Structure formats: structure tokens, C-alpha cells
Amino acid sequence: MKEATTAISAESVSRGRRRKYDEAFKEQALKMVDNGQSVRSVAQSLGIAENILHKWKKTRNLTRTSAEAEVAEPRIRLRQVEAERDILKKALSIFSRQT
């Protein structure tokens, strides 16, 4: 009889409790995403759900001041352009070897 109660309480703890993350952990996770890693890879490496990261990003974006937003947007665009440049460099090196 005692074994059944232990199984029930362990099951209710795993379903009923939510993990709480401190602000430092959230910021570290969001910095990883900001540095170009995908949300999926960050979530997998930290052992959290992707939707949690998306929620944290959305909350952070809503609470940013206009000055922070002005700085963040060009950085995001710069990372995108650098990634495109790197892809073109790789393509150029591949096609130049074939001739």
C-alpha cells in the first residue's frame, strides 16, 4: 500500500511542479540565441522547451526601451548579412575549385 502512495506522489510532483529559472539563466540563454544559435539548439543544450525560450524572447522584446531596440535591430541585421556573406564565400570557393 505504501508503494502506491509513493508512485502517486512522485507522479504528481513531476506533472504539477514547474521549474523556475533565475534571471541570470534566462539572460544567458537569450544571449546564446542572440549570438546566432538557433532556439532549438539552445533549448536542447540547456534541457528546456523551445516555447519557453520563445516566451522569454517575446517578453524581453516587449520590455526593451526604444534605445535598446535601436541598437538591437542593426546587430540582428549585421549577423544576417554576415551569415549570407559566409555562404557566398563558401559557394565561391566550391565553384572556383571546379574550373
HELIX and SHEET records of a PDB file:
HELIX    1   1 LYS A    2  GLY A   16  1                                  15    
HELIX    2   2 GLU A   23  ASP A   34  1                                  12    
HELIX    3   3 VAL A   39  LEU A   46  1                                   8    
HELIX    4   4 GLU A   50  THR A   63  1                                  14    
HELIX    5   5 SER A   66  GLN A   98  1                                  33    
END                                                                             
